[in-house]
Amino acid sequence: MTKENGTQPLLTEFGQKLKDLRRNKTVAEIAGATNGKISASSLGHWESGRIVDPDPAVLPALASAYGVDPLVLVSELVREKYLQPLIASETEHIDLISAAFQAPKPLNGLAVVARDVLRAKTSMLGIDIIDVPGVAAMTERLKPLDECWVVAADLADDENEALLSAIINRLNGKNPPRFFYFIRDEQRKEFWYFKYKLLSPKLNKQSHNQIEKLVKGWPLNKFAAAWMHADFSVFKQGLIPEIGFQWRRQNRKPQLGVRMSEADLRDLTSELGTLMLRESPIAKPTEAKE
């Protein structure tokens, strides 16, 4: 955003966005696509950012000519004209808001399906969603925290530095919570090696016996894994109702977690509680015993 002769700031970034959308077409070709609603000279002003108070009635024709959803242009205008003057610390927040309102591309050329996707995405705005860095921050900062339950098809806590750091910081802190893992039966060794990493004196101040008490794992046999169609994280806070997230996987690893309803969370914790009573915790592999 720049200023011209001390007047209103030019919408240079918005103009550049239009140029990028035009790609290899000429301004005259774009003007022709508006069926006379916008002249080539006027488009030149748009692309240079000189039109600083756009007429809302023109935006649909402009968007159609450039081949994008009108919401894309609106989000770009709002971003540069109204959001950018905010303090620099809000930059990431602004980027995230802008990305959330990007219209999806038609699926297999079906614009109706694209609208369905956009409607579904809009409905998600009312749902609490978290990513892996977010759950790492929650693991480290949520207080009080008595227990953290993790249901995972493939253990990721030892591979993600933010998660591992959060767990170590909580274990080294005052009144550390207990971490319970529920994993596929064939991942017993992987769980132990993750636990062995936590036992390293370089990472943890707790004694081996204390880590054994605080970090436990249970195997999910084939029957138990049948209902585990997703990964889950549950934070138990004493008398405070627990918070749970159901995770969308990408390449078998958790990517996005959607907050669970009380009923679904109650069913999950009941199933896991029964499993904990029925099965023994995962022990150190025989070949790893001293």
C-alpha positions as CSV (number, residue, x, y, z in Angstrom):
1,M,0.0,0.0,0.0
2,T,1.5,3.3,-1.1
3,K,0.3,6.9,-1.2
4,E,0.0,9.3,-4.1
5,N,0.2,13.1,-3.6
6,G,-0.8,12.7,0.1
7,T,-4.3,11.4,-0.8
8,Q,-5.7,8.0,0.1
9,P,-3.3,5.1,-0.1
10,L,-3.2,3.3,-3.4
11,L,-4.4,-0.3,-3.3
12,T,-1.2,-1.5,-5.0
13,E,-1.3,-5.1,-3.7
14,F,-4.9,-5.4,-4.8
15,G,-3.9,-4.1,-8.2
16,Q,-1.0,-6.6,-8.4
17,K,-3.5,-9.4,-7.5
18,L,-5.5,-8.4,-10.5
19,K,-2.4,-8.4,-12.7
20,D,-1.5,-11.9,-11.5
21,L,-5.0,-13.2,-12.2
22,R,-4.9,-11.7,-15.7
23,R,-1.9,-13.9,-16.5
24,N,-1.2,-13.8,-20.3
25,K,-4.4,-12.0,-21.3
26,T,-4.4,-8.3,-22.3
27,V,-6.3,-5.6,-20.4
28,A,-8.4,-5.2,-23.5
29,E,-9.4,-8.9,-23.4
30,I,-10.4,-8.6,-19.8
31,A,-12.4,-5.5,-20.5
32,G,-14.2,-7.4,-23.3
33,A,-15.1,-10.1,-20.9
34,T,-17.1,-7.6,-18.8
35,N,-19.5,-7.0,-21.8
36,G,-18.9,-3.2,-21.7
37,K,-19.4,-2.8,-18.0
38,I,-15.7,-1.9,-17.4
39,S,-13.5,-0.1,-19.9
40,A,-9.9,-1.0,-20.6
41,S,-8.8,2.4,-19.3
42,S,-10.8,1.8,-16.1
43,L,-9.2,-1.6,-15.7
44,G,-5.8,0.1,-16.0
45,H,-6.7,2.2,-12.9
46,W,-7.8,-0.9,-11.1
47,E,-4.6,-2.7,-11.8
48,S,-2.5,0.3,-10.7
49,G,-4.4,0.5,-7.5
50,R,-5.7,4.0,-8.2
51,I,-9.3,3.1,-7.5
52,V,-9.3,3.3,-3.8
53,D,-13.1,3.2,-3.1
54,P,-14.4,0.4,-5.4
55,D,-18.0,0.3,-6.2
56,P,-19.4,-2.9,-4.8
57,A,-21.8,-3.2,-7.8
58,V,-18.8,-3.5,-10.1
59,L,-17.0,-6.3,-8.2
60,P,-19.1,-9.2,-9.5
61,A,-18.4,-8.2,-13.1
62,L,-14.7,-7.7,-12.3
63,A,-14.4,-11.1,-10.6
64,S,-16.2,-12.8,-13.5
65,A,-13.8,-11.2,-16.0
66,Y,-10.7,-12.3,-14.1
67,G,-12.2,-15.7,-13.5
68,V,-12.4,-15.8,-9.7
69,D,-15.1,-15.8,-7.1
70,P,-16.1,-12.3,-5.9
71,L,-15.2,-13.3,-2.4
72,V,-11.6,-13.5,-3.4
73,L,-11.6,-9.9,-4.5
74,V,-13.5,-8.8,-1.5
75,S,-11.1,-10.5,0.9
76,E,-8.1,-8.9,-0.9
77,L,-9.7,-5.5,-0.7
78,V,-10.5,-5.8,3.0
79,R,-7.1,-7.1,3.7
80,E,-5.2,-4.2,2.1
81,K,-7.7,-1.4,2.8
82,Y,-8.8,-2.1,6.3
83,L,-6.6,-4.9,7.9
84,Q,-3.1,-3.9,7.0
85,P,-3.0,-0.7,9.0
86,L,-3.2,-3.0,12.1
87,I,-0.1,-3.6,14.2
88,A,2.6,-5.8,12.7
89,S,1.9,-8.6,15.3
90,E,-1.5,-9.2,13.6
91,T,0.1,-10.1,10.3
92,E,-0.3,-13.9,10.7
93,H,-3.8,-13.4,12.0
94,I,-4.7,-11.4,8.9
95,D,-3.1,-14.0,6.6
96,L,-5.2,-16.8,8.3
97,I,-8.4,-14.8,8.0
98,S,-7.8,-14.1,4.3
99,A,-6.9,-17.8,3.6
100,A,-10.1,-18.9,5.3
101,F,-12.3,-17.0,2.8
102,Q,-10.6,-18.1,-0.4
103,A,-13.1,-19.7,-2.6
104,P,-12.4,-23.3,-3.7
105,K,-11.8,-24.3,-7.3
106,P,-14.6,-26.1,-9.1
107,L,-14.3,-29.9,-8.6
108,N,-14.2,-31.6,-12.0
109,G,-15.6,-28.4,-13.5
110,L,-18.7,-28.4,-11.3
111,A,-19.2,-24.9,-9.9
112,V,-22.2,-26.2,-7.8
113,V,-19.9,-28.7,-6.0
114,A,-17.4,-25.8,-5.4
115,R,-20.2,-23.9,-3.7
116,D,-21.1,-26.9,-1.6
117,V,-17.4,-27.1,-0.5
118,L,-17.4,-23.4,0.4
119,R,-20.7,-23.8,2.4
120,A,-19.1,-26.7,4.3
121,K,-16.0,-24.7,5.0
122,T,-18.1,-21.8,6.2
123,S,-19.9,-24.2,8.6
124,M,-16.6,-25.2,10.0
125,L,-16.0,-21.6,11.2
126,G,-18.3,-22.3,14.2
127,I,-16.3,-25.4,15.2
128,D,-13.2,-25.4,17.4
129,I,-10.3,-26.8,15.2
130,I,-6.7,-27.2,16.3
131,D,-3.5,-28.2,14.5
132,V,-0.4,-30.1,15.9
133,P,1.4,-26.9,17.0
134,G,-1.8,-25.8,18.7
135,V,-2.2,-29.1,20.6
136,A,1.5,-28.9,21.6
137,A,0.8,-25.4,23.1
138,M,-2.3,-26.7,24.9
139,T,-0.3,-29.6,26.3
140,E,2.3,-27.2,27.7
141,R,0.1,-24.4,28.9
142,L,-3.3,-25.9,29.9
143,K,-3.8,-25.6,33.7
144,P,-4.8,-27.6,35.6
145,L,-4.0,-30.7,33.6
146,D,-4.2,-34.1,35.4
147,E,-4.0,-36.5,32.4
148,C,-3.5,-36.4,28.7
149,W,-4.8,-39.3,26.6
150,V,-3.5,-39.9,23.1
151,V,-5.0,-42.4,20.7
152,A,-2.8,-42.7,17.6
153,A,-2.6,-45.0,14.6
154,D,1.1,-44.0,14.3
155,L,2.9,-42.4,17.3
156,A,3.9,-38.8,16.4
157,D,4.9,-37.3,19.7
158,D,8.5,-38.4,19.4
159,E,8.8,-37.1,15.8
160,N,7.3,-33.6,16.3
161,E,9.7,-31.4,18.2
162,A,7.0,-29.0,19.5
163,L,5.0,-32.0,21.0
164,L,8.1,-33.6,22.5
165,S,9.2,-30.3,24.0
166,A,5.8,-29.7,25.5
167,I,5.6,-33.2,27.1
168,I,9.2,-32.8,28.5
169,N,8.4,-29.4,29.9
170,R,5.2,-30.7,31.6
171,L,7.0,-33.7,33.0
172,N,9.8,-31.5,34.4
173,G,7.3,-29.0,35.9
174,K,5.5,-28.8,39.2
175,N,2.6,-31.4,39.6
176,P,3.3,-33.1,36.2
177,P,0.3,-34.7,34.5
178,R,0.1,-38.3,33.4
179,F,0.4,-39.2,29.7
180,F,-1.6,-42.3,28.5
181,Y,-1.1,-43.6,25.0
182,F,-3.3,-46.0,23.1
183,I,-1.6,-47.4,20.0
184,R,-1.8,-50.2,17.6
185,D,-0.5,-53.5,18.9
186,E,2.4,-53.6,16.4
187,Q,3.7,-50.3,17.7
188,R,4.7,-51.6,21.1
189,K,8.4,-51.2,20.4
190,E,8.0,-47.7,18.9
191,F,6.2,-46.6,22.1
192,W,8.9,-48.0,24.3
193,Y,11.7,-46.2,22.4
194,F,9.7,-43.0,22.7
195,K,9.5,-43.6,26.4
196,Y,13.2,-44.5,26.5
197,K,13.9,-41.1,25.0
198,L,11.9,-39.4,27.8
199,L,14.1,-41.3,30.3
200,S,17.2,-39.5,29.0
201,P,18.8,-37.4,31.8
202,K,19.6,-34.8,29.2
203,L,15.9,-34.2,28.7
204,N,14.3,-35.1,31.9
205,K,14.8,-34.3,35.6
206,Q,12.4,-37.0,36.7
207,S,13.6,-40.4,38.0
208,H,13.1,-43.5,35.9
209,N,10.5,-44.7,38.4
210,Q,8.6,-41.5,38.2
211,I,8.5,-41.6,34.4
212,E,7.2,-45.1,34.5
213,K,4.3,-43.9,36.6
214,L,3.6,-40.8,34.5
215,V,3.9,-42.2,31.0
216,K,2.0,-45.4,30.2
217,G,0.8,-47.1,27.0
218,W,-1.9,-49.6,26.1
219,P,-2.1,-51.6,23.0
220,L,-5.2,-51.5,20.8
221,N,-5.8,-55.1,19.5
222,K,-7.6,-55.6,16.2
223,F,-11.0,-55.5,17.9
224,A,-10.3,-52.3,19.7
225,A,-8.7,-50.7,16.7
226,A,-11.8,-51.4,14.6
227,W,-13.5,-48.3,16.0
228,M,-10.4,-46.2,15.9
229,H,-11.1,-44.6,12.5
230,A,-9.2,-41.5,13.6
231,D,-6.7,-40.2,16.1
232,F,-7.8,-38.6,19.4
233,S,-6.4,-36.3,22.1
234,V,-8.1,-35.9,25.4
235,F,-7.2,-33.5,28.2
236,K,-8.5,-34.4,31.6
237,Q,-8.6,-31.5,34.2
238,G,-9.9,-33.1,37.4
239,L,-13.5,-32.0,38.1
240,I,-13.5,-29.8,35.0
241,P,-15.1,-31.6,31.9
242,E,-12.4,-33.0,29.7
243,I,-11.5,-31.5,26.3
244,G,-11.2,-33.9,23.3
245,F,-10.2,-33.5,19.7
246,Q,-10.7,-36.0,16.8
247,W,-7.9,-35.8,14.3
248,R,-7.9,-35.8,10.5
249,R,-4.9,-37.8,9.3
250,Q,-2.6,-37.0,6.4
251,N,-0.1,-39.7,5.5
252,R,-1.2,-41.6,8.7
253,K,-0.2,-38.7,10.9
254,P,-2.5,-36.2,12.7
255,Q,-3.0,-33.0,10.9
256,L,-6.2,-31.2,12.1
257,G,-8.2,-31.8,15.3
258,V,-11.9,-31.0,15.6
259,R,-13.2,-30.5,19.1
260,M,-15.5,-33.4,20.1
261,S,-19.0,-33.1,21.5
262,E,-19.6,-34.1,25.1
263,A,-21.5,-37.3,24.1
264,D,-18.8,-38.5,21.7
265,L,-16.0,-37.7,24.2
266,R,-17.9,-39.6,26.9
267,D,-18.2,-42.6,24.7
268,L,-14.5,-42.5,23.8
269,T,-13.3,-42.2,27.4
270,S,-15.6,-45.0,28.5
271,E,-14.2,-47.3,25.8
272,L,-10.6,-46.4,26.7
273,G,-11.3,-46.7,30.4
274,T,-12.6,-50.2,29.9
275,L,-9.6,-51.1,27.8
276,M,-7.2,-49.8,30.6
277,L,-9.0,-52.1,33.1
278,R,-8.9,-55.1,30.8
279,E,-5.4,-54.8,29.3
280,S,-2.0,-54.5,30.9
281,P,0.2,-51.5,30.1
282,I,2.9,-51.9,27.5
283,A,6.1,-53.2,29.0
284,K,9.7,-52.9,27.9
285,P,10.5,-55.2,24.9
286,T,12.3,-58.3,26.0
287,E,15.3,-57.6,23.8
288,A,15.6,-54.1,25.3
289,K,15.7,-55.3,28.9
290,E,19.0,-54.9,30.8
